[in-house]
Amino acid sequence: MNTPTRRRMLAAAAAASISALALAGCSAGPTEADNDSGSDEDVTLTITTFGTFGYDALYKEYMDLHPNVKIEATNIDTGGNARTDAFTKIGAGGGLSDIVAIEEGWLGAVMEVSDVFTDLRDYGIEDRKGDWLDWKYNQATDPDGRVIGYGTDVGPSGICYNGAAFEAAGLPSDRESVAELLEGDWAHYFEVGADYTAKTGKAWYDHSGFVWNSMVNQLDEGYYTADGELNVDGNAELKERFELLGAATEGGQSAAQSAWDWNGGKSFVDGTFATFVCPGWMLGVVQGQIEAGGGDASTGWDFADVFPGGATNWGGAWLSIPESSEHKKAAAELADWLTQPEQQVKQSAEAGNFPSTIKAQEKLAADATPNEFFNGAPTGAILAERAKGVVAQFKGPDDSVIQENVFGPALSSLDRGETDTAGAWEQALKLLGELVD
């Protein structure tokens, strides 16, 4: 795929990260020594993930099962930073791990340079095609039919809420009643939020950015049309949703938190906000933040089987193997094992995310195991219910850039009261013109 877009992306990545390239280094690239096909030869495999993947125990289990394999793992704090890391190394021509986790939001950008990654059909992934949801498998298939990723999780979403905060506002706090209370569209969610804010003087949601991402993901087409055309300026449906969120934020419903910070987790503990949009993988993030803020299971957070506007998918990832790996076959064996249904169930128990394999989803739905940290909520079973009817939206090459670097700053300005809704929309369009061509 030696396209102008590819050349532009690689040149930009290299230019923007020149000081980092010396640290990143370059691999020697694949050689004929890539014969580590399940033999007893010693091999060290590197893997880079991000966020809360829940793989640590699985790495140990795999190494116990394969004494000749040593796994050296790197976990980057956020998907956005993982994107920067990956494209810096792609721009440098090397330095990628043997296995690289790719996030849904930047899969479209990866597809512009998909020949950097190995076609996993060469390692038997087609024999497992029926394991995954159809759309999950197809997302990792490039226009030439090459499959470049083993699916890990998907992102059906429910609402995390603080039961104690709801009780303080005179709202029901058991999860069945909360699901009934919040059933409806986004306008209804904000109506309940206005009532909560009026009664308590506190915010309803943590910040506008994550709510906005959820609202966009529910559209048939988001920042891009299904055929890959930019779809922001002039998109009446998108602007209408922005104005709905803006009115709620101007009404005091946003706690104006910083994404991925939340005052070191304290804002989850001290009642700063009452609800939080929770795709499955975010449950592990919430638990980590509560614990970092000095809280525990008694802090009062719960998880309800409801989401404003209905089913949606936010996020999900794949494990990909760069062509530069010297151990592609061994890396494929590890990535294949990590994404088997049995391992996905274990990953879900550790990280709270929701599997992309059908058998793992069925297992979680049937078990309905209580999550003690979230007031005994059967989080896996709830996510299985929330996953019904979900089909991921097409993500274009700059989708994550638009979310984080176009709408992110504009909504932060709105949260902080530095602009109004109309000004925030204009700020976003201005940034779009500067950052996305």
VENPESUL-V104488 format. One record per residue. N is the residue number from 1. RES is the residue in one small letter. PHI is phi in radians with two decimals (NA if undefined). OMEGA is omega in degrees with one decimal (NA if undefined). D_FIRST is the distance of its C-alpha to the first C-alpha in Angstrom with 2 decimals. Layout:
BEGIN
n:N res:RES phi:PHI omega:OMEGA d_first:D_FIRST
n:N res:RES phi:PHI omega:OMEGA d_first:D_FIRST
END
This chain:
BEGIN
n:1 res:m phi:NA omega:-176.8 d_first:0.00
n:2 res:n phi:-1.49 omega:-175.2 d_first:3.77
n:3 res:t phi:-1.63 omega:174.5 d_first:5.49
n:4 res:p phi:-1.03 omega:178.8 d_first:9.15
n:5 res:t phi:-1.08 omega:179.0 d_first:9.26
n:6 res:r phi:-1.04 omega:-177.7 d_first:7.25
n:7 res:r phi:-1.12 omega:178.5 d_first:9.56
n:8 res:r phi:-1.09 omega:-177.9 d_first:12.40
n:9 res:m phi:-1.13 omega:-178.4 d_first:12.27
n:10 res:l phi:-1.19 omega:179.2 d_first:12.28
n:11 res:a phi:-1.14 omega:179.8 d_first:14.91
n:12 res:a phi:-1.13 omega:-179.9 d_first:16.92
n:13 res:a phi:-1.11 omega:-179.3 d_first:17.04
n:14 res:a phi:-1.18 omega:-178.3 d_first:18.22
n:15 res:a phi:-1.14 omega:-175.6 d_first:20.70
n:16 res:a phi:-1.31 omega:-172.5 d_first:22.12
n:17 res:s phi:-2.27 omega:-174.2 d_first:22.84
n:18 res:i phi:-1.01 omega:-178.3 d_first:24.04
n:19 res:s phi:-1.28 omega:-177.7 d_first:27.29
n:20 res:a phi:-1.55 omega:-172.2 d_first:25.75
n:21 res:l phi:-1.18 omega:178.9 d_first:23.60
n:22 res:a phi:-1.12 omega:178.5 d_first:26.67
n:23 res:l phi:-1.35 omega:-175.9 d_first:27.54
n:24 res:a phi:-1.17 omega:179.9 d_first:24.16
n:25 res:g phi:1.28 omega:179.1 d_first:24.07
n:26 res:c phi:-2.33 omega:176.3 d_first:21.43
n:27 res:s phi:-1.36 omega:-179.6 d_first:21.39
n:28 res:a phi:-1.33 omega:-179.6 d_first:21.88
n:29 res:g phi:1.51 omega:-177.5 d_first:18.87
n:30 res:p phi:-1.18 omega:177.9 d_first:19.36
n:31 res:t phi:-2.30 omega:177.5 d_first:22.09
n:32 res:e phi:-1.21 omega:177.6 d_first:24.05
n:33 res:a phi:-1.37 omega:-179.5 d_first:26.29
n:34 res:d phi:-1.34 omega:-177.6 d_first:24.12
n:35 res:n phi:-2.05 omega:-173.7 d_first:27.00
n:36 res:d phi:-1.37 omega:-171.3 d_first:28.40
n:37 res:s phi:-1.60 omega:177.1 d_first:28.62
n:38 res:g phi:1.25 omega:177.8 d_first:31.42
n:39 res:s phi:-1.36 omega:179.7 d_first:33.71
n:40 res:d phi:-1.60 omega:179.0 d_first:36.33
n:41 res:e phi:-1.19 omega:179.3 d_first:34.65
n:42 res:d phi:-1.17 omega:178.8 d_first:34.44
n:43 res:v phi:-2.55 omega:173.7 d_first:31.03
n:44 res:t phi:-1.86 omega:-180.0 d_first:30.17
n:45 res:l phi:-1.94 omega:176.2 d_first:27.31
n:46 res:t phi:-1.78 omega:179.8 d_first:26.08
n:47 res:i phi:-2.49 omega:178.3 d_first:25.01
n:48 res:t phi:-2.08 omega:176.4 d_first:24.32
n:49 res:t phi:-2.13 omega:179.7 d_first:25.36
n:50 res:f phi:-2.67 omega:176.4 d_first:26.76
n:51 res:g phi:1.09 omega:-179.0 d_first:29.75
n:52 res:t phi:-1.91 omega:-176.6 d_first:32.12
n:53 res:f phi:-1.61 omega:178.6 d_first:30.44
n:54 res:g phi:1.25 omega:-174.8 d_first:33.70
n:55 res:y phi:-1.72 omega:-170.3 d_first:32.43
n:56 res:d phi:-0.98 omega:-179.9 d_first:35.06
n:57 res:a phi:-1.15 omega:178.8 d_first:37.50
n:58 res:l phi:-1.20 omega:175.5 d_first:34.82
n:59 res:y phi:-1.02 omega:-179.0 d_first:33.67
n:60 res:k phi:-1.09 omega:179.2 d_first:37.32
n:61 res:e phi:-1.06 omega:-179.3 d_first:37.78
n:62 res:y phi:-1.13 omega:179.7 d_first:34.84
n:63 res:m phi:-1.16 omega:175.0 d_first:36.14
n:64 res:d phi:-1.15 omega:178.8 d_first:39.60
n:65 res:l phi:-1.32 omega:-177.3 d_first:38.30
n:66 res:h phi:-2.28 omega:-174.8 d_first:36.31
n:67 res:p phi:-1.04 omega:-179.8 d_first:38.50
n:68 res:n phi:-1.44 omega:-176.0 d_first:36.17
n:69 res:v phi:-1.82 omega:172.0 d_first:33.35
n:70 res:k phi:-2.00 omega:180.0 d_first:33.43
n:71 res:i phi:-1.85 omega:174.5 d_first:31.23
n:72 res:e phi:-1.94 omega:-171.4 d_first:30.65
n:73 res:a phi:-1.86 omega:172.6 d_first:29.62
n:74 res:t phi:-2.15 omega:176.1 d_first:28.62
n:75 res:n phi:-2.09 omega:-179.8 d_first:28.97
n:76 res:i phi:-1.62 omega:-169.0 d_first:27.91
n:77 res:d phi:-1.08 omega:-176.6 d_first:30.20
n:78 res:t phi:-2.31 omega:176.6 d_first:27.95
n:79 res:g phi:-1.09 omega:178.4 d_first:24.54
n:80 res:g phi:-1.11 omega:178.1 d_first:23.98
n:81 res:n phi:-1.22 omega:175.8 d_first:24.82
n:82 res:a phi:-1.15 omega:176.3 d_first:22.65
n:83 res:r phi:-1.06 omega:179.6 d_first:19.65
n:84 res:t phi:-1.04 omega:179.6 d_first:20.71
n:85 res:d phi:-1.05 omega:-177.4 d_first:21.21
n:86 res:a phi:-1.13 omega:-176.2 d_first:17.83
n:87 res:f phi:-1.33 omega:171.7 d_first:15.87
n:88 res:t phi:-1.08 omega:-177.9 d_first:18.44
n:89 res:k phi:-1.28 omega:174.1 d_first:17.78
n:90 res:i phi:-1.10 omega:178.0 d_first:13.99
n:91 res:g phi:-1.11 omega:-179.7 d_first:14.75
n:92 res:a phi:-1.38 omega:-179.8 d_first:17.36
n:93 res:g phi:1.55 omega:179.5 d_first:15.27
n:94 res:g phi:3.03 omega:177.5 d_first:17.52
n:95 res:g phi:1.76 omega:178.3 d_first:20.39
n:96 res:l phi:-1.23 omega:176.2 d_first:19.01
n:97 res:s phi:-1.19 omega:176.5 d_first:21.53
n:98 res:d phi:-1.12 omega:175.1 d_first:21.40
n:99 res:i phi:-2.26 omega:-178.8 d_first:21.16
n:100 res:v phi:-2.18 omega:174.5 d_first:19.83
n:101 res:a phi:-1.39 omega:-179.6 d_first:21.07
n:102 res:i phi:-2.00 omega:-177.4 d_first:18.72
n:103 res:e phi:-1.65 omega:-176.9 d_first:20.63
n:104 res:e phi:-0.94 omega:-175.2 d_first:20.23
n:105 res:g phi:-1.10 omega:177.9 d_first:20.41
n:106 res:w phi:-2.07 omega:174.3 d_first:17.20
n:107 res:l phi:-1.09 omega:179.0 d_first:15.24
n:108 res:g phi:-1.04 omega:177.4 d_first:13.61
n:109 res:a phi:-1.20 omega:177.9 d_first:12.42
n:110 res:v phi:-1.09 omega:-179.3 d_first:11.24
n:111 res:m phi:-1.11 omega:175.6 d_first:9.18
n:112 res:e phi:-1.23 omega:-179.3 d_first:7.16
n:113 res:v phi:-2.28 omega:-171.3 d_first:6.47
n:114 res:s phi:-1.10 omega:179.6 d_first:7.44
n:115 res:d phi:-1.26 omega:171.9 d_first:6.59
n:116 res:v phi:-1.22 omega:-175.5 d_first:9.37
n:117 res:f phi:-1.93 omega:-175.9 d_first:11.61
n:118 res:t phi:-1.24 omega:172.7 d_first:13.44
n:119 res:d phi:-1.35 omega:-173.4 d_first:13.58
n:120 res:l phi:-1.29 omega:171.7 d_first:17.16
n:121 res:r phi:-1.10 omega:177.7 d_first:18.13
n:122 res:d phi:-1.19 omega:-178.3 d_first:18.78
n:123 res:y phi:-2.08 omega:168.3 d_first:21.43
n:124 res:g phi:1.53 omega:-176.9 d_first:23.11
n:125 res:i phi:-1.12 omega:180.0 d_first:21.94
n:126 res:e phi:-1.09 omega:177.3 d_first:22.38
n:127 res:d phi:-1.17 omega:-179.4 d_first:26.06
n:128 res:r phi:-1.86 omega:-173.5 d_first:26.25
n:129 res:k phi:-0.92 omega:-178.6 d_first:24.48
n:130 res:g phi:-1.25 omega:178.4 d_first:27.92
n:131 res:d phi:-1.19 omega:-171.3 d_first:28.69
n:132 res:w phi:-1.70 omega:165.1 d_first:26.67
n:133 res:l phi:-0.97 omega:-175.7 d_first:27.02
n:134 res:d phi:-0.94 omega:-174.8 d_first:24.84
n:135 res:w phi:-1.18 omega:179.1 d_first:23.02
n:136 res:k phi:-1.18 omega:178.3 d_first:22.43
n:137 res:y phi:-1.11 omega:-176.7 d_first:20.77
n:138 res:n phi:-1.18 omega:179.6 d_first:18.68
n:139 res:q phi:-1.03 omega:-176.5 d_first:17.51
n:140 res:a phi:-1.60 omega:179.0 d_first:15.66
n:141 res:t phi:-1.83 omega:-175.7 d_first:13.93
n:142 res:d phi:-1.43 omega:-176.2 d_first:10.35
n:143 res:p phi:-1.04 omega:177.8 d_first:9.85
n:144 res:d phi:-1.58 omega:179.1 d_first:9.37
n:145 res:g phi:1.52 omega:179.0 d_first:12.59
n:146 res:r phi:-1.36 omega:179.1 d_first:11.82
n:147 res:v phi:-1.75 omega:-170.9 d_first:14.50
n:148 res:i phi:-2.00 omega:-178.8 d_first:13.97
n:149 res:g phi:-2.66 omega:168.3 d_first:17.36
n:150 res:y phi:-1.51 omega:-177.4 d_first:21.08
n:151 res:g phi:-1.18 omega:177.2 d_first:22.76
n:152 res:t phi:-1.75 omega:-176.5 d_first:25.57
n:153 res:d phi:-2.23 omega:170.4 d_first:27.36
n:154 res:v phi:-2.21 omega:-171.0 d_first:27.42
n:155 res:g phi:-2.15 omega:171.2 d_first:29.33
n:156 res:p phi:-1.07 omega:-168.6 d_first:32.21
n:157 res:s phi:-2.20 omega:169.3 d_first:34.66
n:158 res:g phi:-2.20 omega:179.6 d_first:38.42
n:159 res:i phi:-1.93 omega:167.7 d_first:40.74
n:160 res:c phi:-1.43 omega:-179.6 d_first:42.11
n:161 res:y phi:-2.58 omega:178.7 d_first:45.52
n:162 res:n phi:-1.69 omega:-176.5 d_first:48.49
n:163 res:g phi:-1.05 omega:179.5 d_first:51.48
n:164 res:a phi:-1.12 omega:178.2 d_first:54.00
n:165 res:a phi:-1.15 omega:177.8 d_first:52.64
n:166 res:f phi:-1.09 omega:-179.7 d_first:52.87
n:167 res:e phi:-1.08 omega:-179.8 d_first:56.46
n:168 res:a phi:-1.11 omega:179.7 d_first:57.39
n:169 res:a phi:-1.67 omega:-178.4 d_first:56.40
n:170 res:g phi:1.34 omega:178.5 d_first:58.34
n:171 res:l phi:-1.68 omega:176.4 d_first:55.26
n:172 res:p phi:-1.13 omega:-175.4 d_first:54.98
n:173 res:s phi:-2.11 omega:176.5 d_first:53.24
n:174 res:d phi:-1.28 omega:-167.1 d_first:52.91
n:175 res:r phi:-1.15 omega:178.1 d_first:49.39
n:176 res:e phi:-1.16 omega:179.1 d_first:50.45
n:177 res:s phi:-1.22 omega:177.3 d_first:52.27
n:178 res:v phi:-1.15 omega:177.5 d_first:49.44
n:179 res:a phi:-1.06 omega:178.0 d_first:47.05
n:180 res:e phi:-1.19 omega:-179.7 d_first:49.59
n:181 res:l phi:-1.08 omega:-173.0 d_first:50.07
n:182 res:l phi:-1.67 omega:178.9 d_first:46.40
n:183 res:e phi:-1.07 omega:-179.7 d_first:45.53
n:184 res:g phi:2.47 omega:-176.5 d_first:44.27
n:185 res:d phi:-1.62 omega:-178.6 d_first:41.79
n:186 res:w phi:-1.16 omega:177.9 d_first:40.82
n:187 res:a phi:-1.05 omega:178.8 d_first:43.82
n:188 res:h phi:-1.19 omega:177.8 d_first:46.08
n:189 res:y phi:-1.00 omega:179.7 d_first:44.47
n:190 res:f phi:-1.26 omega:175.1 d_first:45.16
n:191 res:e phi:-1.12 omega:176.8 d_first:48.68
n:192 res:v phi:-1.12 omega:178.1 d_first:49.49
n:193 res:g phi:-1.09 omega:178.6 d_first:48.02
n:194 res:a phi:-1.10 omega:177.7 d_first:50.28
n:195 res:d phi:-1.13 omega:179.4 d_first:53.23
n:196 res:y phi:-1.07 omega:-178.5 d_first:52.30
n:197 res:t phi:-1.13 omega:179.2 d_first:51.90
n:198 res:a phi:-1.12 omega:-177.2 d_first:55.17
n:199 res:k phi:-1.36 omega:-171.6 d_first:57.05
n:200 res:t phi:-1.96 omega:-173.9 d_first:55.71
n:201 res:g phi:1.30 omega:-178.0 d_first:54.52
n:202 res:k phi:-2.02 omega:-176.3 d_first:51.34
n:203 res:a phi:-1.32 omega:180.0 d_first:47.67
n:204 res:w phi:-1.60 omega:179.8 d_first:46.19
n:205 res:y phi:-2.28 omega:-170.2 d_first:42.58
n:206 res:d phi:-1.26 omega:174.8 d_first:41.15
n:207 res:h phi:-2.82 omega:-170.7 d_first:38.92
n:208 res:s phi:-1.27 omega:-172.7 d_first:37.19
n:209 res:g phi:-1.04 omega:-178.0 d_first:33.57
n:210 res:f phi:-1.23 omega:176.6 d_first:33.38
n:211 res:v phi:-1.11 omega:178.7 d_first:35.41
n:212 res:w phi:-1.05 omega:-180.0 d_first:33.12
n:213 res:n phi:-1.02 omega:178.9 d_first:30.01
n:214 res:s phi:-1.13 omega:-180.0 d_first:31.90
n:215 res:m phi:-1.13 omega:179.8 d_first:32.98
n:216 res:v phi:-1.20 omega:-176.9 d_first:29.51
n:217 res:n phi:-1.11 omega:-179.2 d_first:28.13
n:218 res:q phi:-1.41 omega:178.9 d_first:30.81
n:219 res:l phi:-1.26 omega:175.7 d_first:29.64
n:220 res:d phi:-1.02 omega:175.6 d_first:27.84
n:221 res:e phi:-2.28 omega:-176.9 d_first:25.27
n:222 res:g phi:-1.75 omega:-179.2 d_first:25.12
n:223 res:y phi:-1.25 omega:176.9 d_first:23.36
n:224 res:y phi:-2.29 omega:170.5 d_first:20.76
n:225 res:t phi:-1.31 omega:-178.6 d_first:21.51
n:226 res:a phi:-1.09 omega:178.2 d_first:20.26
n:227 res:d phi:-1.70 omega:169.0 d_first:17.89
n:228 res:g phi:1.62 omega:179.8 d_first:16.35
n:229 res:e phi:-1.56 omega:177.6 d_first:18.78
n:230 res:l phi:-1.03 omega:-165.5 d_first:20.66
n:231 res:n phi:-2.45 omega:-176.7 d_first:24.05
n:232 res:v phi:-1.94 omega:-178.4 d_first:26.54
n:233 res:d phi:-1.09 omega:-179.3 d_first:28.63
n:234 res:g phi:1.52 omega:-179.9 d_first:30.91
n:235 res:n phi:-1.51 omega:-174.4 d_first:30.39
n:236 res:a phi:-1.11 omega:-178.7 d_first:34.08
n:237 res:e phi:-1.17 omega:178.8 d_first:33.70
n:238 res:l phi:-1.15 omega:-179.3 d_first:31.83
n:239 res:k phi:-1.14 omega:178.9 d_first:34.45
n:240 res:e phi:-1.08 omega:178.0 d_first:37.27
n:241 res:r phi:-1.17 omega:178.3 d_first:36.20
n:242 res:f phi:-1.07 omega:-179.2 d_first:35.88
n:243 res:e phi:-1.18 omega:177.2 d_first:39.40
n:244 res:l phi:-1.13 omega:177.0 d_first:40.75
n:245 res:l phi:-1.13 omega:-179.1 d_first:39.48
n:246 res:g phi:-1.05 omega:179.7 d_first:40.66
n:247 res:a phi:-1.11 omega:178.8 d_first:44.15
n:248 res:a phi:-1.16 omega:179.8 d_first:44.42
n:249 res:t phi:-1.16 omega:177.3 d_first:43.29
n:250 res:e phi:-1.10 omega:178.3 d_first:45.72
n:251 res:g phi:-1.48 omega:175.0 d_first:48.33
n:252 res:g phi:1.64 omega:-176.1 d_first:48.04
n:253 res:q phi:-1.42 omega:179.2 d_first:46.04
n:254 res:s phi:-1.64 omega:176.7 d_first:43.37
n:255 res:a phi:-1.52 omega:175.5 d_first:44.31
n:256 res:a phi:0.95 omega:178.3 d_first:41.87
n:257 res:q phi:-1.37 omega:172.9 d_first:40.53
n:258 res:s phi:-1.55 omega:179.4 d_first:37.65
n:259 res:a phi:-0.99 omega:176.9 d_first:34.65
n:260 res:w phi:1.20 omega:179.9 d_first:34.62
n:261 res:d phi:-2.19 omega:179.3 d_first:38.04
n:262 res:w phi:0.95 omega:178.2 d_first:40.87
n:263 res:n phi:0.96 omega:180.0 d_first:43.44
n:264 res:g phi:1.14 omega:-179.5 d_first:42.74
n:265 res:g phi:1.61 omega:-175.7 d_first:43.23
n:266 res:k phi:-1.13 omega:-178.0 d_first:46.72
n:267 res:s phi:-1.21 omega:173.4 d_first:45.87
n:268 res:f phi:-1.35 omega:-172.8 d_first:45.32
n:269 res:v phi:-1.79 omega:-170.9 d_first:48.80
n:270 res:d phi:-1.68 omega:176.3 d_first:50.99
n:271 res:g phi:1.40 omega:-179.9 d_first:50.44
n:272 res:t phi:-1.03 omega:177.4 d_first:48.36
n:273 res:f phi:-2.53 omega:-170.7 d_first:46.49
n:274 res:a phi:-1.93 omega:-178.2 d_first:47.07
n:275 res:t phi:-2.27 omega:-176.5 d_first:43.83
n:276 res:f phi:-2.69 omega:178.9 d_first:40.23
n:277 res:v phi:-1.28 omega:-169.8 d_first:37.18
n:278 res:c phi:-2.27 omega:161.4 d_first:36.21
n:279 res:p phi:-1.09 omega:-173.2 d_first:33.15
n:280 res:g phi:-0.89 omega:-176.3 d_first:33.93
n:281 res:w phi:-1.17 omega:-179.0 d_first:32.17
n:282 res:m phi:-1.35 omega:178.8 d_first:34.22
n:283 res:l phi:-1.03 omega:177.3 d_first:37.46
n:284 res:g phi:-1.15 omega:177.0 d_first:36.92
n:285 res:v phi:-1.13 omega:-179.4 d_first:36.25
n:286 res:v phi:-1.07 omega:179.2 d_first:39.45
n:287 res:q phi:-1.05 omega:178.6 d_first:41.50
n:288 res:g phi:-1.08 omega:179.4 d_first:40.32
n:289 res:q phi:-1.19 omega:178.1 d_first:41.18
n:290 res:i phi:-1.06 omega:179.7 d_first:44.58
n:291 res:e phi:-1.16 omega:177.9 d_first:45.40
n:292 res:a phi:-1.12 omega:-179.6 d_first:44.30
n:293 res:g phi:-1.48 omega:177.7 d_first:46.60
n:294 res:g phi:1.60 omega:-179.8 d_first:49.52
n:295 res:g phi:-1.72 omega:177.5 d_first:49.46
n:296 res:d phi:-2.69 omega:-176.8 d_first:49.38
n:297 res:a phi:-1.06 omega:-178.6 d_first:49.66
n:298 res:s phi:-1.38 omega:-179.4 d_first:52.85
n:299 res:t phi:-1.14 omega:170.3 d_first:51.08
n:300 res:g phi:1.92 omega:-178.1 d_first:50.80
n:301 res:w phi:-1.36 omega:-176.6 d_first:47.15
n:302 res:d phi:-2.41 omega:-176.7 d_first:46.48
n:303 res:f phi:-2.42 omega:-174.6 d_first:43.70
n:304 res:a phi:-1.85 omega:179.5 d_first:44.30
n:305 res:d phi:-1.44 omega:-179.9 d_first:42.83
n:306 res:v phi:-2.83 omega:172.8 d_first:42.00
n:307 res:f phi:-2.68 omega:-178.9 d_first:39.33
n:308 res:p phi:-0.96 omega:177.5 d_first:39.83
n:309 res:g phi:1.45 omega:176.8 d_first:38.28
n:310 res:g phi:1.72 omega:-173.0 d_first:37.55
n:311 res:a phi:-1.09 omega:176.1 d_first:34.72
n:312 res:t phi:-2.73 omega:174.0 d_first:31.53
n:313 res:n phi:-2.10 omega:173.4 d_first:28.72
n:314 res:w phi:-2.24 omega:172.6 d_first:27.88
n:315 res:g phi:1.62 omega:-169.9 d_first:25.49
n:316 res:g phi:2.02 omega:-174.1 d_first:24.76
n:317 res:a phi:-2.56 omega:176.3 d_first:22.44
n:318 res:w phi:-2.40 omega:171.2 d_first:20.53
n:319 res:l phi:-1.82 omega:-177.5 d_first:20.65
n:320 res:s phi:-2.09 omega:-176.4 d_first:17.38
n:321 res:i phi:-2.14 omega:-179.7 d_first:17.22
n:322 res:p phi:-1.15 omega:174.3 d_first:15.01
n:323 res:e phi:-1.09 omega:-178.3 d_first:14.03
n:324 res:s phi:-1.31 omega:-179.9 d_first:16.37
n:325 res:s phi:-1.12 omega:175.8 d_first:19.32
n:326 res:e phi:-1.52 omega:-175.3 d_first:22.02
n:327 res:h phi:-2.33 omega:-172.6 d_first:23.45
n:328 res:k phi:-1.08 omega:-177.6 d_first:20.81
n:329 res:k phi:-1.16 omega:177.9 d_first:23.41
n:330 res:a phi:-1.12 omega:178.3 d_first:26.04
n:331 res:a phi:-1.14 omega:178.2 d_first:23.72
n:332 res:a phi:-1.12 omega:178.8 d_first:22.78
n:333 res:e phi:-1.11 omega:178.6 d_first:26.52
n:334 res:l phi:-1.17 omega:-178.7 d_first:27.30
n:335 res:a phi:-1.10 omega:177.2 d_first:24.68
n:336 res:d phi:-1.08 omega:-179.1 d_first:25.85
n:337 res:w phi:-1.13 omega:-178.8 d_first:29.45
n:338 res:l phi:-1.10 omega:-176.1 d_first:28.99
n:339 res:t phi:-1.83 omega:172.5 d_first:27.65
n:340 res:q phi:-1.16 omega:-178.5 d_first:30.34
n:341 res:p phi:-0.90 omega:-179.0 d_first:32.73
n:342 res:e phi:-1.05 omega:179.0 d_first:35.57
n:343 res:q phi:-1.27 omega:178.7 d_first:33.68
n:344 res:q phi:-1.16 omega:175.5 d_first:32.37
n:345 res:v phi:-1.14 omega:178.4 d_first:36.02
n:346 res:k phi:-1.14 omega:178.2 d_first:36.96
n:347 res:q phi:-1.08 omega:179.8 d_first:34.15
n:348 res:s phi:-1.09 omega:179.2 d_first:35.36
n:349 res:a phi:-1.11 omega:-177.0 d_first:38.91
n:350 res:e phi:-1.46 omega:-171.2 d_first:37.90
n:351 res:a phi:-1.91 omega:-179.8 d_first:35.50
n:352 res:g phi:1.45 omega:-178.2 d_first:36.51
n:353 res:n phi:-1.41 omega:-174.2 d_first:33.06
n:354 res:f phi:-2.09 omega:-172.7 d_first:32.57
n:355 res:p phi:-1.16 omega:175.5 d_first:30.83
n:356 res:s phi:-1.78 omega:176.5 d_first:28.04
n:357 res:t phi:-1.55 omega:-173.0 d_first:29.59
n:358 res:i phi:-1.14 omega:-178.0 d_first:32.23
n:359 res:k phi:-1.14 omega:178.4 d_first:34.92
n:360 res:a phi:-1.16 omega:176.8 d_first:34.76
n:361 res:q phi:-1.07 omega:-179.7 d_first:35.11
n:362 res:e phi:-1.12 omega:178.6 d_first:38.06
n:363 res:k phi:-1.10 omega:-180.0 d_first:39.65
n:364 res:l phi:-1.14 omega:179.5 d_first:39.61
n:365 res:a phi:-1.14 omega:-177.5 d_first:40.97
n:366 res:a phi:-1.27 omega:-175.8 d_first:43.75
n:367 res:d phi:-1.28 omega:-178.5 d_first:44.77
n:368 res:a phi:0.83 omega:-177.1 d_first:45.00
n:369 res:t phi:-1.17 omega:178.2 d_first:45.59
n:370 res:p phi:-1.15 omega:174.0 d_first:47.18
n:371 res:n phi:-1.71 omega:-172.1 d_first:45.34
n:372 res:e phi:-1.11 omega:-178.6 d_first:48.30
n:373 res:f phi:-1.23 omega:-179.3 d_first:46.63
n:374 res:f phi:-1.87 omega:173.8 d_first:46.13
n:375 res:n phi:1.00 omega:178.5 d_first:49.72
n:376 res:g phi:1.34 omega:179.5 d_first:49.13
n:377 res:a phi:-1.08 omega:175.3 d_first:46.53
n:378 res:p phi:-1.35 omega:-169.2 d_first:44.80
n:379 res:t phi:-1.01 omega:179.8 d_first:41.40
n:380 res:g phi:-1.11 omega:179.4 d_first:39.44
n:381 res:a phi:-1.16 omega:177.8 d_first:41.38
n:382 res:i phi:-1.11 omega:179.8 d_first:41.02
n:383 res:l phi:-1.14 omega:176.4 d_first:37.24
n:384 res:a phi:-1.07 omega:177.1 d_first:37.24
n:385 res:e phi:-1.19 omega:-179.7 d_first:39.22
n:386 res:r phi:-1.19 omega:-177.5 d_first:36.98
n:387 res:a phi:-1.38 omega:-177.4 d_first:33.90
n:388 res:k phi:-1.10 omega:178.8 d_first:35.36
n:389 res:g phi:1.47 omega:-178.5 d_first:33.41
n:390 res:v phi:-1.32 omega:168.4 d_first:30.56
n:391 res:v phi:-2.34 omega:-174.5 d_first:27.06
n:392 res:a phi:-1.14 omega:178.4 d_first:24.49
n:393 res:q phi:-1.30 omega:174.8 d_first:23.38
n:394 res:f phi:-1.12 omega:178.9 d_first:19.81
n:395 res:k phi:-1.98 omega:179.5 d_first:18.49
n:396 res:g phi:-1.39 omega:-172.7 d_first:16.20
n:397 res:p phi:-1.09 omega:-178.8 d_first:14.12
n:398 res:d phi:-1.98 omega:-176.3 d_first:17.39
n:399 res:d phi:-1.02 omega:-178.1 d_first:19.82
n:400 res:s phi:-1.20 omega:176.1 d_first:21.35
n:401 res:v phi:-1.13 omega:-179.9 d_first:21.64
n:402 res:i phi:-1.13 omega:-179.1 d_first:23.56
n:403 res:q phi:-1.13 omega:-171.3 d_first:25.76
n:404 res:e phi:-1.50 omega:-170.7 d_first:26.61
n:405 res:n phi:-1.88 omega:176.0 d_first:26.51
n:406 res:v phi:-1.82 omega:-179.6 d_first:27.34
n:407 res:f phi:-1.39 omega:179.1 d_first:29.76
n:408 res:g phi:-0.98 omega:179.3 d_first:30.78
n:409 res:p phi:-1.09 omega:-179.3 d_first:32.72
n:410 res:a phi:-1.11 omega:-179.9 d_first:34.10
n:411 res:l phi:-1.27 omega:174.6 d_first:35.50
n:412 res:s phi:-1.12 omega:176.6 d_first:36.87
n:413 res:s phi:-1.09 omega:177.8 d_first:38.76
n:414 res:l phi:-1.14 omega:178.7 d_first:40.09
n:415 res:d phi:-1.00 omega:-175.6 d_first:41.14
n:416 res:r phi:-1.46 omega:179.2 d_first:43.04
n:417 res:g phi:1.35 omega:-178.8 d_first:44.80
n:418 res:e phi:-1.44 omega:178.0 d_first:43.39
n:419 res:t phi:-2.68 omega:174.3 d_first:42.36
n:420 res:d phi:-1.74 omega:-175.0 d_first:42.96
n:421 res:t phi:-1.07 omega:179.9 d_first:40.59
n:422 res:a phi:-1.10 omega:178.5 d_first:40.10
n:423 res:g phi:-1.16 omega:179.0 d_first:39.47
n:424 res:a phi:-1.16 omega:177.6 d_first:36.93
n:425 res:w phi:-1.11 omega:178.6 d_first:34.98
n:426 res:e phi:-1.14 omega:176.8 d_first:35.04
n:427 res:q phi:-1.08 omega:179.1 d_first:34.00
n:428 res:a phi:-1.12 omega:179.9 d_first:30.95
n:429 res:l phi:-1.13 omega:177.9 d_first:29.97
n:430 res:k phi:-1.12 omega:178.9 d_first:30.53
n:431 res:l phi:-1.13 omega:178.0 d_first:28.32
n:432 res:l phi:-1.03 omega:179.2 d_first:25.59
n:433 res:g phi:-1.11 omega:-179.0 d_first:25.73
n:434 res:e phi:-1.41 omega:-169.5 d_first:25.65
n:435 res:l phi:-1.86 omega:-174.9 d_first:22.88
n:436 res:v phi:-2.20 omega:178.4 d_first:20.40
n:437 res:d phi:-1.98 omega:NA d_first:19.08
END
